[in-house]
Structures are given as C-alpha cells and as structure tokens.
Amino acid sequence: MPRATKIVATLGPASSDPEVLERLLRAGVDVVRLNFSHGKAEDHIARAALVREVAAKVGTTVALMADLQGPKIRVGKFADGKVMLISGQAFILDAQRTEPGDNGIVGLDYKELPRDVRPGDSLLLNDGLIVLVVDAVRGEQVHTKVKIGGELSNNKGINKQGGGLTAPALTAKDMDDIRTAMAFQAEYVAVSFPKSATDMEMARQLANVAGEPYRHKPSMIAKIERSEAIPQLEAILRASDGIMVARGDLAVEVGNAAVPALQKRMIRMAREMDKVAITATQMMESMITNPVPTRAEVSDVANAVLDGTDAVMLSAETAAGKYPVETVEQMALIALEAERADDLSIETDFANKRFGRIDQSIAMGALFTAHHLGCKAIIALTESGSTALWMSRHNIKVPIYGLTSQVVSQRKMALYRNVLPILMNKLSDRDEALAQAERLLVERGALKPGDTYAITCGEPMGYPGGTNMLKVCRVD
C-alpha cells in the first residue's frame, strides 16, 4: 500500500537549494508551502518555478500552497533587539511609538490594540511564553503588568486570551500576495486568521479575479487559529475547500488543553463535509536541531493520521531546520505505521448516508464494492477531481487513483488522502479511456494480470460532475 496521508513541507533557506528540494520530493513531499510572511514577490515566483522544474525532473505530482501572512499583530522593535521582562514589572504597549522600545515600553504594528482591550484582559506574547495583564488604556497606550516574564525580542506576536482582536483577515499585503500567487497559479491559497465565512468568500473572490487572466481558480484553505472561528466553523468550512488546524495561535487563544479535542472535531467535520484537512504546527519541532523526533512528536503525527487528516505539515523543520530531508522521511514512516494500524469503518460510514447526486452515489458504490471484492485499486476518471475527493473522505485500504486530463486537477489531488493523481490523455471514447487507464496502472506496477479493480467515469466523457458509471474489471 502506498502512503495515504500527504506531507506538506514549507520552503525556506534550508530547502531552496535544487538538490535539497529534489531529495525532499523523493522523500515524500506532496505539497510545497510558500510562506508569504517572509520574502518578496519575486522570491516566491522563483521558488514556485523551481518546485515545478524539480517535480517534473523527479516525475512526481506536487501542489503549491501560498500561505498568506494575515494581519501583523506584533510588538515593534527594541533598541537592543530584545529585553528581559520580569514578573510584576510595568510594561507599556504604545500604538503611536515609532522609535525603538526598551525595558518599559515598545511600539506596535497593530494600531487598533488600545481599542480592542480593557483592564483585566490577558495578552499573550511570543506564542504565550510571556503574559501581560492590562491595567489601563490611556489614549494610544496600553498599560500592563507582567504576569509571566521572559525574553521578548523584535516583532513577536500578540494574542488576546479568549480572542476579540478586530484585525481583518485580509490586509493590503495579502491582496497583493494573492495576485503574486495567481501569477504562478498556486493550487491552494491558505488564508490566515479568518473569523467568518465572509473572510473566506472575499479571499476566494479576490483569488478568482486575480487568476482570471490565467484561467485559474485555486482551492481555498481556512487556517483556524482564532477563537472566534470555532463557533463559525461549519460556515467557514462551507465557504472553503479545506481547513488547516493551525495549532500555534489557536492554542494561545483557547488554551493548550482545548486544542486536541478541537483538532479531532475539525478533522471529523471536514471529512463529513467533503473538505480537506491539514494538521500543522510543531509536529516535528525538535528536528529543527535534532536528527530524530521525540516520542511525543511521533505520537502527535500518528494521532493526526488516525484522526483522518489529509495531510500533516512541516514549517520551520523544512524551512530552516538542520535536517529537512530526514524530517520528511521520519514523518512518512510514522504515517505509514499509523495507517497500517488504522481500523476500517466503511460500513459505519455508510450506515446513515444519503446521496442526492448520482456522481456521489457512484463514488460511494465504488468504495463499497472495492472493499468487499478485495480490489487492488479504485480508478476515478475525473475532470475536476471531485469524485476522487469524495472517495477519499472514507477510510479504505484500497488505493484510489485519480486520473484526469487537467493538470490543475492532477496537482490539487496531491493533497487528498489516499489519492494518487495521474495525468492521462483527454479522450471522448469511453472504451479507449478505460483501456488507457488500465494500461497506465499496469505500467506503474499498481496492477498485474489477474488483479481486479473498480473504475468510475462519466458518459458522455469529459464533463465535470458527470460521473455516472461504475465498472469492475479484471486485468488480462
């Protein structure tokens, strides 16, 4: 069995060398994330071109994900680059300050903070390592007392415990970055800090307009990292093509203890709504500096796989770490072992299912048939990739091959759990297409004489949403 769970790796200084990137793709990377919090537009365009070039050389399908920065809710800079805050001391956050800060005061990138907080609120800085309690708001200054001290350096992030910061999800920079991402036709755009479905709808509209000259429409991923997003989760999912469980900022806002249950709930909801799910943040954090993961990290990755996530994501581990290739190799091994131990629940999945569409019913019928007949493969002939996506929402130990004539659909399917995308010729004759599909899988070694497989397609051929046929075949 090939590995079902996909790996998203972030490109950065440690992985932008063509040789390292090639090793990463050979080690099992399925989606390359370009982090728009760092670098200029031309850097991202050049890296995207490099990914396409190396993927073609390796002969693998790789999707590109443009991850937008979102609002900069950060402190400013310090005269000495950093300060040491002591518990009990006073510290001022000043939205008007432009000069570097010191041990008693610092400026803010986020100018609305004085209007978003009130006395008694807790502010968490540097991923929650430093905690400030608001004493008073005086004009543009937020006067606080340090509850938990520590070293605070330039541009560290600010969260408000319990949420409530009014910063919009899309900034002017994000809008420019969407245009950049469409210039190289990123398959996925990840939106940071959405609070509602409206944020995602606006991002999609901007991306579709920017992509129009290239006849390209990306899939939209909502990064769930604000406490306000949790009550709106279903609506946000409906407006998105998938979610990222962004556990860093989310944990700071809702508390570390709440995150594991939220992760399971989000992944389950995404699968039920036919959306993709990515689990992110500190999955293999220790491998930034160490050649092997901790036991806790192994369990974390395995549990995300057992939760049903489509993909597990690496950030600094591959962007700036000492062992980017080894990290991907370890993550791939962990995912494989977890998948082997995963229980099948296909009958339970179908027990209360109702299908209003023929193509969805055919997709589910293919899963059920392949499972009970012991098929070696399921082949979905698909223009948009939707049939393969629906199949991938259910846990089955039969690999799903998404065969499409559309390059964009092929790359998007690289993120779908248990789906192996393959590009095929566009054919209008059904029998020719079925024969080509079998030939492609035999050439890959996925099928051999005597094997049975299930195949779905639409008749007439070549129309998105037109899947209406299921056939069970045996290789001669």
C-alpha positions as CSV (number, residue, x, y, z in Angstrom):
1,M,0.0,0.0,0.0
2,P,1.3,3.5,-0.8
3,R,1.2,6.1,2.0
4,A,-2.3,7.6,2.2
5,T,-1.5,10.7,4.4
6,K,0.1,13.5,2.5
7,I,3.0,15.7,3.6
8,V,3.1,19.5,3.3
9,A,6.6,21.0,3.6
10,T,7.5,24.7,3.9
11,L,10.1,26.0,1.6
12,G,12.8,28.2,3.1
13,P,16.6,28.8,3.3
14,A,17.2,25.2,4.3
15,S,15.3,23.7,1.4
16,S,15.5,26.1,-1.6
17,D,18.6,24.5,-3.0
18,P,17.6,22.5,-6.0
19,E,19.4,19.4,-4.8
20,V,17.8,19.5,-1.3
21,L,14.4,20.2,-2.9
22,E,14.8,17.1,-5.1
23,R,15.7,15.0,-2.1
24,L,12.6,16.3,-0.2
25,L,10.3,15.4,-3.1
26,R,11.8,12.0,-3.4
27,A,11.4,11.5,0.4
28,G,7.7,12.0,0.0
29,V,6.6,15.7,0.0
30,D,3.2,16.1,-1.8
31,V,2.5,19.8,-1.3
32,V,5.1,22.7,-1.0
33,R,4.1,25.6,1.1
34,L,5.3,29.1,0.3
35,N,5.1,31.2,3.4
36,F,4.2,34.8,2.4
37,S,5.2,36.1,5.9
38,H,8.8,36.0,4.6
39,G,10.4,37.0,1.3
40,K,9.4,39.2,-1.6
41,A,7.1,38.5,-4.5
42,E,10.0,37.7,-6.9
43,D,11.4,35.2,-4.3
44,H,8.1,33.3,-4.3
45,I,7.7,33.3,-8.1
46,A,11.3,32.0,-8.4
47,R,10.7,29.3,-5.8
48,A,7.4,28.2,-7.4
49,A,9.2,27.9,-10.8
50,L,11.9,25.8,-9.1
51,V,9.3,23.5,-7.5
52,R,7.6,22.9,-10.8
53,E,11.0,22.2,-12.5
54,V,12.2,19.8,-9.8
55,A,8.9,18.0,-9.6
56,A,9.0,17.4,-13.4
57,K,12.5,16.1,-13.1
58,V,11.6,13.7,-10.3
59,G,8.4,12.7,-12.1
60,T,6.0,13.4,-9.2
61,T,2.9,15.4,-8.7
62,V,3.3,18.3,-6.3
63,A,0.8,21.1,-5.4
64,L,1.8,24.6,-4.4
65,M,0.2,26.3,-1.4
66,A,0.5,30.1,-1.0
67,D,0.1,30.8,2.8
68,L,-0.9,34.4,3.3
69,Q,0.6,36.4,6.2
70,G,-2.6,37.9,7.5
71,P,-2.7,40.9,9.9
72,K,0.6,41.7,11.7
73,I,-0.5,41.6,15.4
74,R,3.0,42.2,16.7
75,V,5.1,44.4,19.0
76,G,7.6,46.7,17.4
77,K,11.4,46.7,17.6
78,F,13.7,47.2,20.6
79,A,16.8,49.4,20.7
80,D,18.9,46.3,21.7
81,G,16.9,43.8,19.7
82,K,15.4,42.3,22.8
83,V,14.5,42.9,26.5
84,M,14.1,40.8,29.6
85,L,10.7,41.3,31.3
86,I,10.4,40.5,35.0
87,S,7.2,39.3,36.6
88,G,5.4,42.2,38.4
89,Q,7.0,45.0,36.4
90,A,5.0,47.6,34.4
91,F,5.2,47.5,30.7
92,I,3.6,49.8,28.1
93,L,2.4,48.9,24.6
94,D,2.3,52.2,22.6
95,A,0.4,52.3,19.3
96,Q,1.9,55.7,18.4
97,R,5.5,55.0,19.2
98,T,7.9,54.9,16.2
99,E,11.3,54.8,17.9
100,P,12.7,51.5,19.2
101,G,11.5,50.2,22.6
102,D,13.2,49.5,25.8
103,N,12.5,47.5,29.0
104,G,9.5,49.7,29.9
105,I,7.8,50.5,26.6
106,V,7.5,49.3,23.0
107,G,5.6,50.3,19.8
108,L,3.0,48.2,18.0
109,D,2.5,47.1,14.4
110,Y,-1.2,46.6,15.3
111,K,-2.5,50.1,15.9
112,E,-6.0,49.0,17.0
113,L,-4.9,47.2,20.1
114,P,-5.9,50.1,22.5
115,R,-9.5,49.9,21.3
116,D,-9.6,46.1,21.5
117,V,-8.6,45.6,25.1
118,R,-9.9,46.7,28.6
119,P,-8.5,46.4,32.1
120,G,-8.2,42.8,33.2
121,D,-7.6,41.3,29.8
122,S,-4.6,39.0,29.4
123,L,-2.3,39.5,26.4
124,L,0.0,36.6,25.4
125,L,3.2,37.4,23.6
126,N,5.7,35.2,21.8
127,D,3.3,32.2,21.5
128,G,2.1,32.5,25.0
129,L,5.5,32.4,26.7
130,I,5.0,35.9,28.1
131,V,1.7,37.0,29.7
132,L,0.8,40.7,30.3
133,V,-2.4,41.8,32.2
134,V,-3.9,45.1,31.1
135,D,-4.1,47.6,33.9
136,A,-5.4,50.6,32.0
137,V,-5.8,52.1,28.5
138,R,-4.7,55.7,28.2
139,G,-5.1,57.1,24.7
140,E,-2.9,55.0,22.4
141,Q,-1.1,53.4,25.3
142,V,-1.9,50.0,26.8
143,H,-0.5,49.9,30.4
144,T,0.1,46.4,31.6
145,K,1.7,44.4,34.4
146,V,3.9,41.4,33.5
147,K,2.3,38.2,34.9
148,I,4.8,35.8,33.3
149,G,8.1,37.3,32.2
150,G,10.9,36.3,29.9
151,E,12.9,37.4,26.9
152,L,10.9,39.5,24.4
153,S,12.5,40.3,21.1
154,N,11.6,42.3,18.0
155,N,8.3,41.7,16.2
156,K,6.9,39.0,18.4
157,G,3.2,38.2,18.0
158,I,0.4,39.3,20.3
159,N,-2.7,37.3,21.1
160,K,-5.6,38.2,23.4
161,Q,-6.7,35.3,25.6
162,G,-10.2,34.3,24.6
163,G,-10.0,36.2,21.3
164,G,-11.6,39.6,20.4
165,L,-8.9,41.4,18.3
166,T,-10.7,43.1,15.4
167,A,-7.9,42.9,12.8
168,P,-9.3,41.9,9.4
169,A,-8.3,38.6,8.0
170,L,-7.1,40.1,4.7
171,T,-4.7,43.0,4.6
172,A,-3.5,45.1,1.6
173,K,-0.3,43.0,1.6
174,D,-2.5,39.8,1.4
175,M,-4.3,41.2,-1.6
176,D,-1.0,41.8,-3.4
177,D,0.2,38.4,-2.4
178,I,-2.9,36.7,-3.8
179,R,-2.1,38.4,-7.2
180,T,1.5,37.0,-6.9
181,A,0.2,33.5,-6.1
182,M,-2.0,33.6,-9.1
183,A,0.9,34.7,-11.3
184,F,2.4,31.2,-10.7
185,Q,-1.0,29.5,-10.4
186,A,-0.8,28.2,-6.9
187,E,-3.2,25.3,-6.5
188,Y,-4.1,26.3,-2.9
189,V,-4.3,29.6,-1.0
190,A,-4.2,29.5,2.8
191,V,-6.0,32.4,4.5
192,S,-4.7,33.4,7.9
193,F,-7.0,34.3,10.8
194,P,-10.4,34.1,9.2
195,K,-13.2,34.8,11.6
196,S,-16.2,34.1,9.4
197,A,-17.4,32.7,6.1
198,T,-17.3,36.2,4.7
199,D,-13.5,36.4,5.1
200,M,-13.1,33.2,3.0
201,E,-15.7,34.3,0.4
202,M,-13.8,37.6,0.0
203,A,-10.5,35.8,-0.4
204,R,-11.9,33.4,-3.0
205,Q,-13.4,36.3,-5.0
206,L,-10.0,38.1,-5.0
207,A,-8.2,35.0,-6.0
208,N,-10.6,34.2,-8.8
209,V,-10.4,37.7,-10.2
210,A,-6.5,37.6,-10.0
211,G,-6.5,34.2,-11.6
212,E,-8.8,35.0,-14.4
213,P,-6.1,36.0,-16.9
214,Y,-4.6,32.6,-16.4
215,R,-8.0,30.8,-16.4
216,H,-7.1,29.6,-12.9
217,K,-9.2,29.1,-9.8
218,P,-7.3,28.0,-6.7
219,S,-8.8,26.0,-3.8
220,M,-9.1,28.0,-0.6
221,I,-7.8,26.7,2.8
222,A,-9.0,28.4,6.0
223,K,-6.4,28.5,8.8
224,I,-8.3,28.0,12.0
225,E,-6.3,30.0,14.5
226,R,-8.7,32.4,16.2
227,S,-11.2,31.5,19.0
228,E,-13.9,33.5,17.1
229,A,-13.6,31.0,14.3
230,I,-14.7,28.0,16.4
231,P,-18.4,28.9,16.7
232,Q,-18.3,29.7,12.9
233,L,-16.5,26.5,11.9
234,E,-19.3,25.0,9.8
235,A,-20.0,28.2,7.9
236,I,-16.2,28.8,7.3
237,L,-15.9,25.2,6.1
238,R,-18.8,25.7,3.6
239,A,-17.1,28.7,2.2
240,S,-13.7,26.9,1.9
241,D,-12.2,23.9,0.2
242,G,-10.5,22.8,3.4
243,I,-9.1,23.8,6.7
244,M,-5.7,24.0,8.4
245,V,-5.7,23.1,12.1
246,A,-3.2,25.9,12.9
247,R,-2.5,24.9,16.5
248,G,0.0,27.6,17.4
249,D,-2.1,30.8,17.6
250,L,-5.3,28.7,18.3
251,A,-3.7,27.2,21.4
252,V,-2.7,30.6,22.6
253,E,-6.2,31.9,22.3
254,V,-8.2,28.9,23.6
255,G,-5.6,27.3,25.8
256,N,-3.4,24.3,25.1
257,A,-5.6,21.8,26.8
258,A,-8.6,22.6,24.4
259,V,-6.6,22.0,21.2
260,P,-6.5,18.2,20.9
261,A,-10.3,17.8,21.1
262,L,-10.8,20.7,18.7
263,Q,-8.3,19.1,16.3
264,K,-10.4,15.9,16.2
265,R,-13.6,17.8,15.8
266,M,-12.3,19.9,13.0
267,I,-10.9,17.0,11.0
268,R,-14.1,15.0,11.5
269,M,-16.2,17.9,10.4
270,A,-14.1,18.5,7.3
271,R,-14.4,14.9,6.3
272,E,-18.1,14.9,6.8
273,M,-18.4,18.0,4.6
274,D,-16.2,16.7,1.9
275,K,-13.4,19.1,2.6
276,V,-9.7,18.5,3.1
277,A,-7.9,18.9,6.5
278,I,-4.3,19.8,7.2
279,T,-2.8,19.4,10.7
280,A,0.0,21.9,11.4
281,T,2.4,23.5,13.9
282,Q,5.3,21.9,15.8
283,M,4.6,18.4,14.5
284,M,8.3,17.6,14.4
285,E,9.7,20.7,16.1
286,S,12.7,19.1,17.8
287,M,14.0,18.0,14.4
288,I,14.9,21.6,13.6
289,T,18.1,20.9,15.5
290,N,18.0,17.1,16.2
291,P,18.2,14.2,13.7
292,V,15.4,12.2,15.3
293,P,12.0,13.2,16.7
294,T,10.8,12.9,20.3
295,R,8.4,10.1,21.2
296,A,5.8,12.8,21.8
297,E,6.2,14.1,18.3
298,V,5.9,10.6,16.9
299,S,2.6,10.1,18.8
300,D,1.4,13.6,17.7
301,V,1.8,12.8,14.0
302,A,0.4,9.3,14.4
303,N,-2.7,10.6,16.2
304,A,-3.3,13.2,13.5
305,V,-3.2,10.3,10.9
306,L,-5.6,8.2,13.0
307,D,-7.9,11.3,13.3
308,G,-8.2,11.1,9.5
309,T,-6.3,14.3,8.5
310,D,-5.5,14.5,4.8
311,A,-2.0,16.0,5.4
312,V,0.5,16.7,8.2
313,M,2.6,19.9,7.8
314,L,6.1,20.9,8.5
315,S,7.0,24.5,8.9
316,A,10.4,25.6,10.3
317,E,11.5,21.9,10.3
318,T,12.0,22.1,6.5
319,A,12.2,25.8,6.0
320,A,15.1,26.5,8.4
321,G,16.0,23.2,10.1
322,K,19.2,21.3,10.0
323,Y,17.6,18.0,8.9
324,P,14.8,18.8,6.4
325,V,15.1,15.6,4.4
326,E,15.4,13.4,7.4
327,T,12.3,15.1,8.9
328,V,10.2,14.2,5.9
329,E,11.5,10.7,5.9
330,Q,10.6,10.2,9.5
331,M,7.2,11.7,9.1
332,A,6.4,9.4,6.1
333,L,7.4,6.4,8.2
334,I,5.2,7.4,11.1
335,A,2.2,8.0,8.8
336,L,2.7,4.6,7.2
337,E,2.8,2.8,10.5
338,A,-0.3,4.6,11.8
339,E,-2.2,3.8,8.6
340,R,-1.4,0.1,9.0
341,A,-2.9,0.1,12.5
342,D,-6.0,2.1,11.5
343,D,-9.3,0.2,11.8
344,L,-11.7,0.1,8.8
345,S,-15.2,1.5,9.4
346,I,-16.6,1.6,5.9
347,E,-20.0,0.0,6.9
348,T,-20.3,2.5,9.7
349,D,-19.5,5.4,7.4
350,F,-22.3,4.4,5.0
351,A,-24.9,3.4,7.6
352,N,-26.7,6.8,7.7
353,K,-25.5,8.3,4.4
354,R,-28.0,9.8,2.0
355,F,-26.8,10.8,-1.5
356,G,-28.6,13.4,-3.6
357,R,-26.3,13.3,-6.6
358,I,-25.6,10.4,-9.0
359,D,-21.8,11.1,-9.1
360,Q,-21.6,10.9,-5.3
361,S,-23.5,7.7,-5.2
362,I,-21.3,6.2,-7.8
363,A,-18.2,7.2,-5.8
364,M,-19.5,5.6,-2.7
365,G,-20.6,2.5,-4.6
366,A,-17.0,2.1,-5.9
367,L,-15.6,2.2,-2.3
368,F,-18.1,-0.4,-1.0
369,T,-17.6,-2.7,-4.0
370,A,-13.8,-2.5,-3.9
371,H,-13.7,-3.1,-0.2
372,H,-15.8,-6.2,-0.3
373,L,-14.4,-7.7,-3.5
374,G,-10.8,-7.1,-2.4
375,C,-9.9,-5.0,-5.4
376,K,-6.3,-3.9,-5.8
377,A,-7.2,-0.4,-6.9
378,I,-10.0,2.1,-7.4
379,I,-9.7,4.3,-10.5
380,A,-11.6,7.5,-10.8
381,L,-11.7,9.1,-14.2
382,T,-12.3,12.7,-13.2
383,E,-12.1,16.1,-14.8
384,S,-12.4,18.2,-11.6
385,G,-11.1,15.7,-9.1
386,S,-14.4,15.8,-7.1
387,T,-15.0,12.0,-7.5
388,A,-11.6,11.2,-6.0
389,L,-12.2,13.8,-3.2
390,W,-15.5,12.1,-2.2
391,M,-13.9,8.7,-2.2
392,S,-11.0,9.9,-0.1
393,R,-13.3,11.1,2.7
394,H,-13.8,7.4,3.7
395,N,-11.2,5.1,5.3
396,I,-10.4,2.2,2.9
397,K,-7.3,0.1,2.5
398,V,-7.6,0.3,-1.3
399,P,-5.5,3.0,-3.1
400,I,-7.5,5.5,-5.1
401,Y,-6.0,6.6,-8.5
402,G,-7.4,9.9,-9.7
403,L,-6.9,10.0,-13.5
404,T,-7.5,13.4,-15.2
405,S,-6.6,15.3,-18.3
406,Q,-6.5,18.6,-16.3
407,V,-3.1,19.5,-14.9
408,V,-4.6,21.7,-12.2
409,S,-6.9,18.9,-11.0
410,Q,-4.0,16.5,-11.0
411,R,-2.0,18.8,-8.7
412,K,-4.9,19.6,-6.4
413,M,-5.5,15.8,-5.9
414,A,-1.9,15.6,-4.5
415,L,-3.4,16.9,-1.2
416,Y,-6.3,14.3,-1.0
417,R,-5.8,11.5,1.4
418,N,-5.2,8.1,-0.2
419,V,-5.4,9.6,-3.7
420,L,-2.6,9.1,-6.2
421,P,-3.1,11.6,-9.1
422,I,-2.2,10.6,-12.7
423,L,-2.3,12.7,-15.9
424,M,-3.9,11.0,-18.8
425,N,-4.8,12.0,-22.4
426,K,-8.2,13.6,-22.9
427,L,-10.4,11.1,-24.7
428,S,-14.0,11.2,-25.8
429,D,-14.4,7.5,-26.3
430,R,-15.3,5.6,-23.1
431,D,-13.7,2.3,-24.0
432,E,-10.5,3.9,-25.1
433,A,-10.3,5.9,-21.9
434,L,-10.9,2.7,-19.8
435,A,-8.2,0.8,-21.7
436,Q,-5.8,3.7,-21.2
437,A,-6.5,3.9,-17.5
438,E,-5.8,0.2,-17.0
439,R,-2.6,0.4,-19.1
440,L,-1.3,3.3,-17.1
441,L,-1.7,1.4,-13.8
442,V,-0.2,-1.8,-15.2
443,E,2.8,0.3,-16.4
444,R,3.2,1.7,-12.9
445,G,3.1,-1.7,-11.3
446,A,-0.1,-0.9,-9.4
447,L,-2.0,-3.7,-11.3
448,K,-0.8,-7.0,-12.7
449,P,-2.6,-9.8,-14.6
450,G,-5.4,-11.4,-12.6
451,D,-6.0,-8.3,-10.3
452,T,-9.5,-6.8,-10.1
453,Y,-10.1,-3.1,-9.8
454,A,-13.1,-0.8,-9.7
455,I,-13.3,2.1,-12.2
456,T,-15.7,5.1,-12.4
457,C,-16.3,7.5,-15.2
458,G,-18.9,9.7,-16.8
459,E,-20.8,9.1,-20.1
460,P,-20.5,11.1,-22.2
461,M,-16.9,11.7,-21.3
462,G,-15.2,14.9,-20.3
463,Y,-17.9,16.8,-18.3
464,P,-17.2,17.8,-14.7
465,G,-19.8,16.3,-12.3
466,G,-20.8,13.8,-14.9
467,T,-19.6,10.5,-13.2
468,N,-22.5,8.0,-13.7
469,M,-20.8,4.6,-14.3
470,L,-19.1,2.0,-12.1
471,K,-17.4,-1.0,-13.6
472,V,-15.5,-3.8,-12.0
473,C,-12.7,-5.2,-14.2
474,R,-10.0,-7.9,-14.1
475,V,-6.6,-7.4,-15.8
476,D,-6.0,-10.0,-18.5
